[in-house]
Amino acid sequence: MRVKRDYGKEYKKFQSTPTQIKRRAKRNKDRREAERNGQVEKGDGQDVHHAANGRRVVMTASKNRGIPEKSRLPGSRRRKNR
């Protein structure tokens, strides 16, 4: 049986940390800049992918969400919370 997610607890624990607030603000700023430059529009199905080297790449939302997270790949040192 699945346990319901406690979004408030998740926010307090992770998303409200100063580091995450700065990262989210940077992502939002990059999206606004891309909108101003005409690279993306609201509702066009495009995402702004933030590459590791600091570049912004505009791609479809489905392609961006299909990129595997490095910490979830085999050989990662990520701890399993099970």
N, C-alpha and C positions, 0 to 999 in steps of 0.2 A: 504494500500500500504506500502511496506517495504521501509525503509530508508537505503540508502547505508552506509556501515560502513566506517568510516574514520580511517584507521589503523594508520596513522601517528599521529593523535590526541590521539588515544588510547595509543600508545607507549610513547608519551610525558607525558601523564597524569599518567600512571601506571607502565609500564614495564621499564621505564628508571630511576625509583627511586632507590636510593642506596640499599634499602632493597630487592627489587625485583631482582636487578642485582646480589646480593650476593646469593639469593635463587636459581636463574637460574644457577649460576656458580657451586653451590653445586650439583645440579641435573646433570649437565654435567660431573662433576668430578666423581660422583657415577657411571654414565653410563660407563665412560672410565675405571674405576676400574673393573667393572663387565665384560667388554670386555677383559681386561688383564687376569682376573681370569678364562676366558673361560665359564662364565655363560651365556653370550649373544653374538650374532654376528650380524653384520650389515645385515638387511633384513630378520632376522629370525622370525619376528612377535612378539618378546618379548619386554616387557617394564620393566623398573625398577621402582617398586612401592615404594614410600617412606612412610613407616608407621609412625604413630604419635610418636612412641617412638624412632625414629631415625634409625630403622632397614631398610635395603634394602631388598625387596622381588622381585624376578623375576617372572613375570607372563605374560600370553598372553595379547596382546594389547587390545583385545576386552573385556576381563575380567577386566582389570585395568580401562578402560573407563566406565565400567558399575557400578563402585562403586559410590553410591550417595554422593554428596558433603554435608557435615553436615549442612552447612548454608542454604541449599535448602530444608531440611527436615521439615515436619510439626512441629510447636512449636519453630522454630528458631526465633531469634530476628532480623533477617536480614530485612533491610528496602526494601520495594518494590519501584522501580524507575518507577512508572507508573503515 
